[in-house]
Amino acid sequence: MSEGFITFRDVSREYRMGEVTIKAVDSASFTIDEGKFTLIVGPSGAGKTTILNMLGGMDKASSGSINVAGIDISSYNKK
């Protein structure tokens, strides 16, 4: 996969609810080039909001890497 301005590489997000694990995003990979108009579409429950929350830093990936402008934001802490 080539490096874009935004690169999601094998990103997953899991939530634990008691003994149940919910996979909101399962191994998503994509790139977005700088200056490109991009839509994220899919049915309800597909993980669109979770992807946007991870990209905006409001949520953390369970695994994988998220790079924006060459910076790995998936390793950031809550601060």
Sequence and secondary structure as in RCSB ss.txt:
>XXXX:A:sequence
MSEGFITFRDVSREYRMGEVTIKAVDSASFTIDEGKFTLIVGPSGAGKTTILNMLGGMDKASSGSINVAGIDISS
YNKK
>XXXX:A:secstr
    SEEEEEEEEEEEETTEEEEEEEEEEEEE TT        TTSSHHHHHHHHTTSS  SEEEEEETTEEGGG
    
